[in-house]
């Protein structure tokens, strides 16, 4: 009799909870979606990860959970985050990814920051069958890798495309009589710098520019003045630095100290970071760099305010909004097909998604409609190339002189 009463009480309790609660308790329906990632919270990659990637993950999760969670079937399911520090080390990143899959059994894994880290974990994510949003990967091997890893997608364009678009912009400026043909170029001597400078070198030659100074430097170089003095001695119309964020700041500092002020001053990555504007104030105006965004877009204006409110600072104007857009695509893919990772991968590769950067559709695993060159103008980093891209601003040339 007690067993019958207990069973009856349990049944009545379920009825009292209503149909929605019963559905949540039904077998096979999750009560949370576990999403994990390994990110550089210590080590040399911390600066890029803490500006471009980690705050975007946090903002996205916060906004999704505030809305009740991901819509799985007819219910909302909150996200639970599992986070590891990869310590800016590829071996640690690999170990963390394997731990997330094998021990934590997460439903989805978000990517680490940077080209090297993403290339290191790429084979693991492919073997495990997780979607790999390799957003901050910038390599000319992306088309090949997208075929090798059909779970992966690449969102920043190719280094060759960035260099070609930059040179096309400079050729247009030269044809208008705004700059001359002389270029000085430096590049960090790792894959990022090598790929960008190699593509730029070829594009400069084809466009009839004179590369008067061409120098690579080891990652971690702190004193940029010797190189800039040598570059300055060639009296270039254009200075190009394919540099990482700390180097970008150091190069700009050195140029200001030396009063090295060519008509075009291009640095990056890191030029699009809000830190650059904070560091140089009005002296940022006229500086060009990799990236950019359509600052007049209502969607991006709204995102800017949400990011400032949620994170406490402005986003960068290149990989940050693209990273958020990739998460919006992931969310829409999950909400269309559920938690089946293979189905989500297929939807990401074939579907169209509404995002803060507009309608997104991958082409062979690549997002191709991206900004290559931006420029600080009156406190905003506007996209200026490709020049035909929606929202492109005209370049300000010559760059204003350095102020105090």
C-alpha positions in Angstrom: 0.0 0.0 0.0 2.8 2.4 0.8 4.4 1.6 -2.6 1.2 2.4 -4.4 0.7 5.6 -2.4 4.3 6.7 -3.2 3.8 6.0 -6.9 0.6 7.9 -6.9 2.2 10.8 -5.1 5.0 10.8 -7.6 2.6 10.8 -10.6 0.5 13.6 -9.1 3.7 15.5 -8.5 4.7 15.2 -12.2 1.2 16.4 -13.2 1.5 19.4 -11.0 4.8 20.3 -12.6 3.1 20.5 -16.0 3.8 19.2 -19.4 6.9 21.3 -19.9 8.7 20.0 -16.8 7.7 16.4 -17.8 9.3 16.9 -21.2 12.5 18.2 -19.6 12.6 15.0 -17.5 12.0 12.7 -20.4 14.8 10.3 -21.4 17.3 11.7 -24.0 16.6 15.3 -23.4 19.6 17.2 -21.9 19.3 19.5 -19.0 22.4 21.4 -20.0 24.8 21.7 -23.0 28.4 21.3 -22.0 30.8 23.5 -24.0 34.5 23.5 -23.3 37.6 25.3 -24.5 41.3 25.6 -23.8 42.5 29.2 -24.0 45.7 31.1 -23.3 45.2 32.7 -19.9 48.9 32.7 -19.2 52.0 32.9 -21.4 52.8 35.0 -24.5 49.4 34.4 -26.3 47.5 35.9 -23.3 47.2 39.4 -24.8 45.6 38.3 -28.1 43.4 35.6 -26.4 42.2 38.0 -23.7 41.1 40.7 -26.2 40.0 38.7 -29.3 38.6 35.4 -28.0 37.9 34.8 -24.3 35.6 37.8 -23.8 33.6 36.9 -26.9 33.1 33.4 -25.5 32.0 34.8 -22.2 29.6 37.4 -23.7 28.0 34.8 -26.0 27.4 32.3 -23.2 26.1 35.1 -21.0 23.6 36.2 -23.6 22.5 32.7 -24.6 21.9 31.7 -21.0 20.1 35.0 -20.3 17.7 34.0 -23.0 17.1 30.6 -21.4 19.8 28.7 -23.2 20.1 27.0 -26.6 16.8 25.9 -28.1 17.0 22.2 -28.4 13.7 20.8 -29.8 10.9 22.6 -28.0 12.9 23.7 -24.9 15.7 26.0 -23.9 18.8 24.3 -22.5 21.5 26.4 -20.6 25.2 26.2 -21.4 27.6 24.9 -18.9 31.2 26.0 -19.6 34.4 23.9 -18.8 37.5 26.0 -19.3 41.2 25.2 -19.3 44.4 27.3 -19.6 46.5 26.0 -22.4 49.4 28.2 -21.1 50.2 29.4 -24.7 51.6 25.9 -25.3 50.5 23.6 -28.1 51.1 20.4 -26.1 49.0 21.8 -23.3 46.3 22.7 -25.7 46.2 19.2 -27.2 46.0 17.6 -23.7 43.2 19.9 -22.7 41.2 19.1 -25.9 41.6 15.4 -25.2 40.5 15.9 -21.6 37.5 17.9 -22.6 36.4 15.1 -24.9 37.3 12.0 -22.9 36.8 13.0 -19.3 34.5 16.0 -19.4 32.5 14.6 -22.3 31.6 18.0 -23.6 29.0 18.4 -26.4 31.1 21.0 -28.2 34.6 22.5 -28.1 35.4 26.1 -28.9 38.8 26.8 -30.5 42.0 28.2 -28.9 43.4 31.6 -29.9 46.0 31.9 -32.7 47.1 30.1 -35.9 49.7 27.9 -34.2 47.3 26.6 -31.4 44.5 25.9 -33.9 46.8 24.0 -36.3 48.1 22.0 -33.3 44.6 20.9 -32.1 43.1 20.6 -35.6 44.0 16.9 -36.1 42.6 16.0 -32.7 39.3 17.8 -33.2 39.0 16.2 -36.6 39.6 12.7 -35.2 37.2 13.3 -32.4 34.5 14.6 -34.7 34.0 18.0 -33.1 33.2 21.2 -35.2 36.3 23.3 -35.3 35.6 27.0 -35.7 39.3 27.9 -36.5 38.5 31.6 -36.5 41.8 33.1 -35.4 43.8 30.9 -37.9 45.3 32.9 -40.7 47.2 30.6 -43.1 47.3 30.1 -46.9 46.9 26.4 -46.2 43.3 26.9 -45.1 41.7 25.6 -48.4 43.9 22.5 -48.1 43.2 22.1 -44.4 39.4 22.5 -44.9 39.6 19.5 -47.2 41.7 17.5 -44.9 39.6 18.4 -41.9 36.0 18.6 -43.1 34.9 19.5 -39.5 37.0 22.7 -39.7 36.1 26.1 -40.9 38.3 29.2 -41.5 37.0 32.7 -41.0 39.7 35.4 -41.4 40.5 35.0 -45.1 44.0 34.1 -46.4 47.2 35.9 -45.7 47.7 36.1 -49.5 44.3 37.7 -49.9 45.2 40.3 -47.2 48.5 41.1 -48.8 47.0 41.3 -52.3 44.1 43.6 -51.2 46.6 45.8 -49.3 48.8 46.2 -52.4 45.8 46.7 -54.6 44.8 49.6 -52.4 48.3 51.0 -52.4 48.4 50.8 -56.2 45.2 52.7 -56.5 46.6 55.4 -54.2 49.8 55.5 -56.3 47.8 55.8 -59.5 46.0 58.8 -57.9 49.3 60.4 -57.3 48.9 60.2 -53.5 52.0 58.1 -52.8 55.1 57.1 -54.6 56.5 53.6 -55.4 59.0 53.0 -52.5 58.1 50.5 -49.8 59.9 49.4 -46.6 58.6 46.1 -45.1 59.4 44.2 -41.9 57.8 40.9 -40.7 58.0 38.6 -37.7 59.9 35.5 -38.7 57.2 32.9 -38.1 54.5 31.4 -40.2 52.2 34.4 -39.9 54.9 36.9 -40.9 56.4 34.7 -43.6 53.1 34.0 -45.4 52.0 37.6 -45.3 55.4 39.0 -46.4 55.9 36.4 -49.1 52.5 37.2 -50.7 53.1 41.0 -50.3 56.6 40.7 -51.9 55.1 39.1 -54.9 52.2 41.5 -55.1 54.5 44.5 -54.8 56.7 43.3 -57.7 53.6 42.7 -59.9 52.2 46.1 -59.1 55.5 47.9 -59.9 56.5 48.9 -56.4 60.1 49.2 -55.3 60.8 47.2 -52.1 63.7 49.3 -50.8 63.9 47.6 -47.4 62.8 44.0 -46.6 63.7 42.6 -43.2 62.4 39.8 -40.9 62.9 39.8 -37.1 62.6 37.1 -34.4 59.4 36.8 -32.4 59.9 38.5 -29.1 62.1 41.3 -30.4 61.6 44.4 -28.2 63.9 47.0 -29.6 62.4 48.0 -33.0 64.4 51.3 -33.4 67.4 49.8 -35.3 65.1 48.3 -38.0 63.0 51.5 -38.2 66.1 53.6 -38.6 67.3 51.5 -41.5 63.8 51.6 -43.1 63.6 55.3 -42.5 66.9 55.8 -44.4 65.3 54.5 -47.6 62.7 57.4 -47.5 59.8 55.1 -48.2 56.3 56.2 -49.2 54.9 53.1 -47.6 55.9 51.3 -44.4 54.5 47.8 -43.7 54.9 45.8 -40.6 53.5 42.3 -40.4 53.7 42.1 -36.6 52.1 40.6 -33.5 50.3 42.9 -31.0 53.3 43.6 -28.7 55.5 44.2 -31.8 52.8 46.4 -33.4 52.8 48.7 -30.3 56.6 48.7 -30.1 57.0 49.5 -33.8 54.5 52.4 -33.5 56.2 53.7 -30.4 59.6 53.6 -32.2 58.2 55.4 -35.3 56.8 58.1 -33.1 60.0 58.6 -31.2 62.0 58.7 -34.5 59.4 61.0 -36.2 59.3 58.3 -38.9 56.1 59.3 -40.7 55.7 57.9 -44.2 52.6 58.6 -46.2 51.2 55.1 -45.4 52.0 53.5 -42.1 50.6 49.9 -41.9 51.0 47.6 -38.9 49.3 44.5 -37.6 47.9 42.4 -36.1 46.9 44.4 -33.1 46.3 47.7 -34.9 42.5 46.9 -34.7 42.7 46.4 -30.9 41.1 49.1 -28.7 44.4 49.0 -26.8 46.0 50.6 -29.8 43.7 53.6 -29.7 44.1 53.8 -26.0 47.9 53.8 -26.2 48.2 56.3 -29.0 45.1 58.5 -28.8 44.9 60.9 -31.7 48.2 59.6 -33.1 46.3 56.4 -34.0 44.5 58.3 -36.7 45.8 57.5 -40.2 47.4 54.3 -39.1 46.4 51.3 -41.3 46.4 47.6 -40.3 44.9 44.2 -40.8 41.2 43.9 -40.3 38.5 46.5 -40.0 34.7 46.6 -39.8 31.7 48.5 -41.1 31.3 50.9 -38.1 28.1 52.3 -39.7 26.3 48.9 -39.5 23.4 49.0 -37.1 24.1 45.4 -36.1 27.7 46.2 -35.2 26.8 49.4 -33.4 24.5 47.3 -31.2 27.2 44.7 -30.7 29.7 47.4 -29.7 27.4 48.6 -27.0 26.6 45.0 -25.8 30.3 44.2 -25.7 31.1 47.3 -23.7 28.3 46.6 -21.3 29.1 42.9 -20.9 32.9 42.9 -21.0 33.7 46.3 -19.7 35.7 47.4 -22.7 35.4 47.8 -26.5 36.0 44.9 -28.9 38.7 44.7 -31.4 37.7 45.6 -35.0 38.8 42.4 -36.8 38.7 38.9 -35.4 36.4 39.8 -32.4 33.2 40.4 -34.3 34.0 37.5 -36.6 34.5 35.2 -33.6 31.1 36.3 -32.3 29.5 35.7 -35.7 31.0 32.2 -35.8 29.3 31.4 -32.4 26.0 32.7 -33.8 26.4 30.3 -36.7 27.2 27.5 -34.3 24.1 28.3 -32.2 21.9 28.5 -35.2 23.3 25.1 -36.5 22.7 23.5 -33.2 19.2 24.9 -32.9 18.4 23.6 -36.4 19.8 20.0 -36.1 20.3 19.3 -32.4 23.3 18.1 -30.6 24.5 15.6 -33.2 28.0 16.9 -33.9 28.2 15.4 -37.4 24.9 17.1 -38.4 26.1 20.4 -36.9 29.3 20.2 -38.9 27.2 19.6 -42.1 24.9 22.5 -41.3 27.9 24.8 -40.6 29.4 23.9 -44.0 26.2 24.2 -46.0 23.9 26.6 -44.2 23.4 30.3 -44.2 23.4 32.3 -40.9 22.3 35.7 -39.7 25.1 37.3 -37.7 26.4 40.7 -36.5 28.6 40.9 -39.6 25.6 40.1 -41.9 24.6 37.0 -43.7 27.3 34.4 -43.5 27.8 31.4 -45.8 31.0 29.4 -45.9 32.5 28.5 -49.3 34.5 25.2 -49.1 34.9 25.7 -45.3 36.1 29.3 -45.7 34.5 32.7 -45.0 35.8 34.8 -47.9 33.9 38.1 -47.6 36.1 39.7 -45.0 38.0 42.9 -44.5 41.7 42.9 -45.3 42.7 46.5 -44.4 41.3 49.0 -41.9 42.4 52.5 -40.9 41.9 54.5 -37.7 39.8 57.6 -38.6 38.5 60.0 -35.9 38.7 57.3 -33.3 37.2 54.4 -35.3 38.9 51.6 -37.2 37.0 51.5 -40.5 37.4 48.9 -43.1 39.0 50.4 -46.2 39.8 47.3 -48.4 38.5 45.5 -50.3 37.3 48.9 -51.5 34.1 47.4 -53.0 33.0 45.8 -49.7 29.8 47.3 -48.2 30.7 50.0 -45.8 34.3 50.6 -47.1 35.7 54.1 -46.3 38.1 56.0 -48.4 41.7 55.9 -47.1 43.1 59.0 -45.5 46.5 59.6 -47.2 49.0 61.0 -46.4 48.9 59.9 -42.8 48.8 62.9 -40.4 52.1 63.7 -38.7 52.8 62.3 -35.2 51.7 64.6 -32.5 53.1 65.0 -28.9 
